[in-house]
Amino acid sequence: MRLSSRDWTRRVVNVLTLATPVGLALARSGHARLVPGPRGTWVATGYRSRFPAPRAPAVTIGDVVLLRLDDERLARRPLLLTHESRHSGQWACWLGMLGFPVAYGVASLLSWWKVRDFALANVFEVRAGLVEGGYLRPGESVSSGSRRPAPQ
């Protein structure tokens, strides 16, 4: 599949801002195997490290999705990689290692303050898709008082 100019731009920005190189280093240190992912991302399958976000089934750093799910569990969450690929665009927009970690941390704290959950009102998770990320079930909403399902 050919990448769009937007995807190419995102990839270049994520390399120049060191986000993707950091993601690749984490993948290597976590003994993961890299496979091509959606929209020009890399999926680090079999990621074993607890860093970062020890309970998250997947974390995106630049254009690298650090995936802790096996193939069977990933198959039950077919939109997770789409959700994670949206985060790679957010890394580029917030200038990678320079801005994204701080912005995401602030958004997580504001979300906790607002709804007592680090993700449900986090602008980055909302824009990446709460349902696709596994934070809500289809049809649920934050306003209905729903809570995040247990990690799978």
PyRosetta script that sets phi, psi and omega in degrees:
from pyrosetta import init, pose_from_sequence

init()
pose = pose_from_sequence("MRLSSRDWTRRVVNVLTLATPVGLALARSGHARLVPGPRGTWVATGYRSRFPAPRAPAVTIGDVVLLRLDDERLARRPLLLTHESRHSGQWACWLGMLGFPVAYGVASLLSWWKVRDFALANVFEVRAGLVEGGYLRPGESVSSGSRRPAPQ")
pose.set_psi(1, 133.5)
pose.set_omega(1, 178.1)
pose.set_phi(2, -76.4)
pose.set_psi(2, 141.6)
pose.set_omega(2, 177.8)
pose.set_phi(3, -87.7)
pose.set_psi(3, 145.9)
pose.set_omega(3, 176.4)
pose.set_phi(4, -73.8)
pose.set_psi(4, 165.0)
pose.set_omega(4, 177.2)
pose.set_phi(5, -63.9)
pose.set_psi(5, -31.8)
pose.set_omega(5, 176.6)
pose.set_phi(6, -63.4)
pose.set_psi(6, -42.5)
pose.set_omega(6, 178.7)
pose.set_phi(7, -66.4)
pose.set_psi(7, -40.6)
pose.set_omega(7, 177.7)
pose.set_phi(8, -62.7)
pose.set_psi(8, -42.9)
pose.set_omega(8, 179.3)
pose.set_phi(9, -62.1)
pose.set_psi(9, -45.8)
pose.set_omega(9, 178.5)
pose.set_phi(10, -58.0)
pose.set_psi(10, -45.4)
pose.set_omega(10, -179.1)
pose.set_phi(11, -61.4)
pose.set_psi(11, -43.5)
pose.set_omega(11, 179.7)
pose.set_phi(12, -63.9)
pose.set_psi(12, -46.3)
pose.set_omega(12, 179.9)
pose.set_phi(13, -61.2)
pose.set_psi(13, -43.3)
pose.set_omega(13, -178.4)
pose.set_phi(14, -67.4)
pose.set_psi(14, -27.0)
pose.set_omega(14, 173.8)
pose.set_phi(15, -75.6)
pose.set_psi(15, -48.0)
pose.set_omega(15, -177.2)
pose.set_phi(16, -63.4)
pose.set_psi(16, -31.5)
pose.set_omega(16, -179.8)
pose.set_phi(17, -91.1)
pose.set_psi(17, 7.9)
pose.set_omega(17, 175.2)
pose.set_phi(18, 71.4)
pose.set_psi(18, 4.3)
pose.set_omega(18, -179.4)
pose.set_phi(19, -65.2)
pose.set_psi(19, -50.1)
pose.set_omega(19, -179.4)
pose.set_phi(20, -65.4)
pose.set_psi(20, -43.7)
pose.set_omega(20, 175.5)
pose.set_phi(21, -58.1)
pose.set_psi(21, -38.0)
pose.set_omega(21, 176.5)
pose.set_phi(22, -65.6)
pose.set_psi(22, -42.9)
pose.set_omega(22, 177.3)
pose.set_phi(23, -59.9)
pose.set_psi(23, -41.6)
pose.set_omega(23, 178.1)
pose.set_phi(24, -65.7)
pose.set_psi(24, -39.4)
pose.set_omega(24, 177.5)
pose.set_phi(25, -64.2)
pose.set_psi(25, -41.7)
pose.set_omega(25, 177.1)
pose.set_phi(26, -64.2)
pose.set_psi(26, -40.9)
pose.set_omega(26, 178.1)
pose.set_phi(27, -59.8)
pose.set_psi(27, -44.4)
pose.set_omega(27, 179.3)
pose.set_phi(28, -63.8)
pose.set_psi(28, -45.6)
pose.set_omega(28, -178.9)
pose.set_phi(29, -68.1)
pose.set_psi(29, -25.0)
pose.set_omega(29, 178.1)
pose.set_phi(30, -91.0)
pose.set_psi(30, 11.5)
pose.set_omega(30, 175.8)
pose.set_phi(31, 58.3)
pose.set_psi(31, 38.0)
pose.set_omega(31, -178.8)
pose.set_phi(32, -92.6)
pose.set_psi(32, 159.9)
pose.set_omega(32, 175.2)
pose.set_phi(33, -107.9)
pose.set_psi(33, 128.8)
pose.set_omega(33, -178.6)
pose.set_phi(34, -86.7)
pose.set_psi(34, 130.9)
pose.set_omega(34, 173.8)
pose.set_phi(35, -132.6)
pose.set_psi(35, 150.9)
pose.set_omega(35, 178.7)
pose.set_phi(36, -61.8)
pose.set_psi(36, 140.1)
pose.set_omega(36, 179.1)
pose.set_phi(37, -118.4)
pose.set_psi(37, -171.8)
pose.set_omega(37, -178.9)
pose.set_phi(38, -67.5)
pose.set_psi(38, 145.6)
pose.set_omega(38, 173.3)
pose.set_phi(39, 56.2)
pose.set_psi(39, 34.4)
pose.set_omega(39, 176.1)
pose.set_phi(40, 80.9)
pose.set_psi(40, 16.2)
pose.set_omega(40, 176.3)
pose.set_phi(41, -87.2)
pose.set_psi(41, 171.5)
pose.set_omega(41, 173.1)
pose.set_phi(42, -115.7)
pose.set_psi(42, 137.3)
pose.set_omega(42, 176.2)
pose.set_phi(43, -108.8)
pose.set_psi(43, 121.2)
pose.set_omega(43, 178.9)
pose.set_phi(44, -92.7)
pose.set_psi(44, 89.7)
pose.set_omega(44, -176.3)
pose.set_phi(45, -77.3)
pose.set_psi(45, 148.3)
pose.set_omega(45, 179.0)
pose.set_phi(46, 72.8)
pose.set_psi(46, 24.7)
pose.set_omega(46, -179.7)
pose.set_phi(47, -64.2)
pose.set_psi(47, 126.9)
pose.set_omega(47, -171.8)
pose.set_phi(48, -110.2)
pose.set_psi(48, -15.2)
pose.set_omega(48, -176.0)
pose.set_phi(49, -71.5)
pose.set_psi(49, 151.1)
pose.set_omega(49, 176.5)
pose.set_phi(50, -85.0)
pose.set_psi(50, -9.4)
pose.set_omega(50, -178.5)
pose.set_phi(51, -102.7)
pose.set_psi(51, 140.1)
pose.set_omega(51, -15.0)
pose.set_phi(52, -85.1)
pose.set_psi(52, 169.8)
pose.set_omega(52, 175.9)
pose.set_phi(53, 51.4)
pose.set_psi(53, 76.3)
pose.set_omega(53, -172.3)
pose.set_phi(54, -58.8)
pose.set_psi(54, -25.5)
pose.set_omega(54, -178.6)
pose.set_phi(55, -96.7)
pose.set_psi(55, -8.8)
pose.set_omega(55, -176.9)
pose.set_phi(56, -75.4)
pose.set_psi(56, 135.1)
pose.set_omega(56, 177.3)
pose.set_phi(57, -72.1)
pose.set_psi(57, -20.7)
pose.set_omega(57, 178.6)
pose.set_phi(58, -153.7)
pose.set_psi(58, 143.9)
pose.set_omega(58, 177.3)
pose.set_phi(59, -138.9)
pose.set_psi(59, 136.2)
pose.set_omega(59, 178.7)
pose.set_phi(60, -106.3)
pose.set_psi(60, 130.4)
pose.set_omega(60, 174.1)
pose.set_phi(61, -124.6)
pose.set_psi(61, 109.7)
pose.set_omega(61, -175.5)
pose.set_phi(62, 64.5)
pose.set_psi(62, -122.8)
pose.set_omega(62, 178.5)
pose.set_phi(63, -104.1)
pose.set_psi(63, 22.1)
pose.set_omega(63, -178.4)
pose.set_phi(64, -117.7)
pose.set_psi(64, 121.2)
pose.set_omega(64, 176.4)
pose.set_phi(65, -96.3)
pose.set_psi(65, 113.0)
pose.set_omega(65, 177.6)
pose.set_phi(66, -84.6)
pose.set_psi(66, 107.9)
pose.set_omega(66, -170.2)
pose.set_phi(67, -108.6)
pose.set_psi(67, 122.5)
pose.set_omega(67, 179.1)
pose.set_phi(68, -99.0)
pose.set_psi(68, -2.5)
pose.set_omega(68, -178.7)
pose.set_phi(69, -88.6)
pose.set_psi(69, 143.7)
pose.set_omega(69, 172.0)
pose.set_phi(70, -79.9)
pose.set_psi(70, 173.7)
pose.set_omega(70, -175.6)
pose.set_phi(71, -59.0)
pose.set_psi(71, -38.7)
pose.set_omega(71, -178.6)
pose.set_phi(72, -65.7)
pose.set_psi(72, -44.8)
pose.set_omega(72, 179.4)
pose.set_phi(73, -70.4)
pose.set_psi(73, -35.5)
pose.set_omega(73, 176.6)
pose.set_phi(74, -64.9)
pose.set_psi(74, -37.0)
pose.set_omega(74, 179.3)
pose.set_phi(75, -62.0)
pose.set_psi(75, -28.2)
pose.set_omega(75, 177.3)
pose.set_phi(76, -78.7)
pose.set_psi(76, -8.9)
pose.set_omega(76, 179.4)
pose.set_phi(77, -129.4)
pose.set_psi(77, 66.9)
pose.set_omega(77, -170.7)
pose.set_phi(78, -63.8)
pose.set_psi(78, -18.6)
pose.set_omega(78, -178.3)
pose.set_phi(79, -98.6)
pose.set_psi(79, 1.1)
pose.set_omega(79, -177.2)
pose.set_phi(80, -61.3)
pose.set_psi(80, -43.6)
pose.set_omega(80, -178.8)
pose.set_phi(81, -68.3)
pose.set_psi(81, -29.4)
pose.set_omega(81, 174.0)
pose.set_phi(82, -64.6)
pose.set_psi(82, -46.3)
pose.set_omega(82, 176.7)
pose.set_phi(83, -56.7)
pose.set_psi(83, -49.3)
pose.set_omega(83, -177.1)
pose.set_phi(84, -65.7)
pose.set_psi(84, -35.9)
pose.set_omega(84, 179.4)
pose.set_phi(85, -65.7)
pose.set_psi(85, -27.5)
pose.set_omega(85, 175.3)
pose.set_phi(86, -66.3)
pose.set_psi(86, -34.2)
pose.set_omega(86, 177.2)
pose.set_phi(87, -64.0)
pose.set_psi(87, -32.0)
pose.set_omega(87, 179.9)
pose.set_phi(88, -63.6)
pose.set_psi(88, -35.0)
pose.set_omega(88, 174.1)
pose.set_phi(89, -66.5)
pose.set_psi(89, -35.9)
pose.set_omega(89, 177.7)
pose.set_phi(90, -65.8)
pose.set_psi(90, -38.5)
pose.set_omega(90, 176.6)
pose.set_phi(91, -57.9)
pose.set_psi(91, -44.5)
pose.set_omega(91, -178.7)
pose.set_phi(92, -66.4)
pose.set_psi(92, -43.7)
pose.set_omega(92, -179.1)
pose.set_phi(93, -62.3)
pose.set_psi(93, -31.7)
pose.set_omega(93, -178.4)
pose.set_phi(94, -100.3)
pose.set_psi(94, 20.9)
pose.set_omega(94, 174.8)
pose.set_phi(95, 58.4)
pose.set_psi(95, 43.3)
pose.set_omega(95, 169.7)
pose.set_phi(96, 55.8)
pose.set_psi(96, -131.5)
pose.set_omega(96, -175.1)
pose.set_phi(97, -64.2)
pose.set_psi(97, -18.0)
pose.set_omega(97, 179.6)
pose.set_phi(98, -73.5)
pose.set_psi(98, -39.3)
pose.set_omega(98, -172.5)
pose.set_phi(99, -126.2)
pose.set_psi(99, -32.1)
pose.set_omega(99, -171.5)
pose.set_phi(100, -63.5)
pose.set_psi(100, -47.9)
pose.set_omega(100, -178.1)
pose.set_phi(101, -57.3)
pose.set_psi(101, -40.7)
pose.set_omega(101, 179.5)
pose.set_phi(102, -68.9)
pose.set_psi(102, -46.6)
pose.set_omega(102, -179.7)
pose.set_phi(103, -61.3)
pose.set_psi(103, -42.8)
pose.set_omega(103, 179.8)
pose.set_phi(104, -66.0)
pose.set_psi(104, -41.1)
pose.set_omega(104, 178.2)
pose.set_phi(105, -61.7)
pose.set_psi(105, -44.2)
pose.set_omega(105, 177.7)
pose.set_phi(106, -63.2)
pose.set_psi(106, -43.6)
pose.set_omega(106, 179.1)
pose.set_phi(107, -62.6)
pose.set_psi(107, -36.5)
pose.set_omega(107, 178.1)
pose.set_phi(108, -66.4)
pose.set_psi(108, -43.0)
pose.set_omega(108, 178.7)
pose.set_phi(109, -65.7)
pose.set_psi(109, -41.3)
pose.set_omega(109, 176.8)
pose.set_phi(110, -63.2)
pose.set_psi(110, -38.7)
pose.set_omega(110, 177.5)
pose.set_phi(111, -62.6)
pose.set_psi(111, -44.0)
pose.set_omega(111, 179.0)
pose.set_phi(112, -61.8)
pose.set_psi(112, -43.7)
pose.set_omega(112, -179.9)
pose.set_phi(113, -62.0)
pose.set_psi(113, -38.8)
pose.set_omega(113, -175.0)
pose.set_phi(114, -79.3)
pose.set_psi(114, -45.8)
pose.set_omega(114, -172.9)
pose.set_phi(115, -128.6)
pose.set_psi(115, 8.7)
pose.set_omega(115, -179.7)
pose.set_phi(116, 60.6)
pose.set_psi(116, 35.7)
pose.set_omega(116, 176.2)
pose.set_phi(117, -150.4)
pose.set_psi(117, 135.2)
pose.set_omega(117, -176.1)
pose.set_phi(118, -71.6)
pose.set_psi(118, -17.1)
pose.set_omega(118, -174.1)
pose.set_phi(119, -112.5)
pose.set_psi(119, -36.0)
pose.set_omega(119, -167.4)
pose.set_phi(120, -61.8)
pose.set_psi(120, -28.4)
pose.set_omega(120, 176.5)
pose.set_phi(121, -118.0)
pose.set_psi(121, 14.7)
pose.set_omega(121, 177.4)
pose.set_phi(122, -76.3)
pose.set_psi(122, 119.1)
pose.set_omega(122, -175.2)
pose.set_phi(123, -57.0)
pose.set_psi(123, -34.3)
pose.set_omega(123, -179.9)
pose.set_phi(124, -68.5)
pose.set_psi(124, -42.1)
pose.set_omega(124, 178.6)
pose.set_phi(125, -71.4)
pose.set_psi(125, -38.4)
pose.set_omega(125, 178.4)
pose.set_phi(126, -61.7)
pose.set_psi(126, -46.8)
pose.set_omega(126, -178.8)
pose.set_phi(127, -70.1)
pose.set_psi(127, -25.4)
pose.set_omega(127, 176.4)
pose.set_phi(128, -81.0)
pose.set_psi(128, -16.6)
pose.set_omega(128, 178.0)
pose.set_phi(129, 105.8)
pose.set_psi(129, 103.2)
pose.set_omega(129, -177.9)
pose.set_phi(130, -64.5)
pose.set_psi(130, -38.8)
pose.set_omega(130, 179.6)
pose.set_phi(131, -68.6)
pose.set_psi(131, -46.8)
pose.set_omega(131, -179.1)
pose.set_phi(132, -61.8)
pose.set_psi(132, -33.5)
pose.set_omega(132, 179.6)
pose.set_phi(133, -80.7)
pose.set_psi(133, -6.1)
pose.set_omega(133, 178.3)
pose.set_phi(134, 85.8)
pose.set_psi(134, 12.1)
pose.set_omega(134, 179.7)
pose.set_phi(135, -81.7)
pose.set_psi(135, -28.2)
pose.set_omega(135, 177.0)
pose.set_phi(136, -132.7)
pose.set_psi(136, 152.0)
pose.set_omega(136, 172.0)
pose.set_phi(137, -82.9)
pose.set_psi(137, 154.8)
pose.set_omega(137, 177.3)
pose.set_phi(138, -53.1)
pose.set_psi(138, 133.5)
pose.set_omega(138, 179.2)
pose.set_phi(139, 91.5)
pose.set_psi(139, -16.8)
pose.set_omega(139, 177.4)
pose.set_phi(140, -81.2)
pose.set_psi(140, 156.9)
pose.set_omega(140, 174.7)
pose.set_phi(141, -140.0)
pose.set_psi(141, 159.9)
pose.set_omega(141, 178.4)
pose.set_phi(142, -63.8)
pose.set_psi(142, -39.2)
pose.set_omega(142, -177.1)
pose.set_phi(143, -68.2)
pose.set_psi(143, -19.6)
pose.set_omega(143, -179.8)
pose.set_phi(144, -82.6)
pose.set_psi(144, 4.9)
pose.set_omega(144, 177.8)
pose.set_phi(145, 80.4)
pose.set_psi(145, 13.5)
pose.set_omega(145, -179.0)
pose.set_phi(146, -70.1)
pose.set_psi(146, 154.9)
pose.set_omega(146, 178.5)
pose.set_phi(147, -117.7)
pose.set_psi(147, 159.7)
pose.set_omega(147, -179.8)
pose.set_phi(148, -64.2)
pose.set_psi(148, 133.6)
pose.set_omega(148, 175.0)
pose.set_phi(149, -66.0)
pose.set_psi(149, 157.6)
pose.set_omega(149, 177.4)
pose.set_phi(150, -61.0)
pose.set_psi(150, 143.1)
pose.set_omega(150, 178.5)
pose.set_phi(151, -58.1)
pose.set_psi(151, 143.1)
pose.set_omega(151, -178.0)
pose.set_phi(152, -99.4)
pose.dump_pdb("model.pdb")
